[in-house]
């Protein structure tokens, strides 16, 4: 069996890759929420310049983080090797 022949660090590397991919996907969803909150604050009436500026800042940061997380997640291997068993 291939899993029995692996060094512990090989198996750990695959496990950490799976965890990182999951974390980046969760972060990307949260980044979308940041963008929505920022856009909502930016669209308040013109009489509230602080809210509009804060909204623009949150929107900008959310877009950057979304782009960063998405690019990083896409660079990870898409599939786990057939010998990987997450239960171990």
Secondary structure, DSSP 8 states (H G I E B T S, - for coil): -HHHHS-HHHHHHHHHHHHHHHHHHHHHHHHHHHHHHHHHHHTS-TT-HHHHHHHHHHHHHHHHHHHHHHHHHHHS-SS--TT--TT-
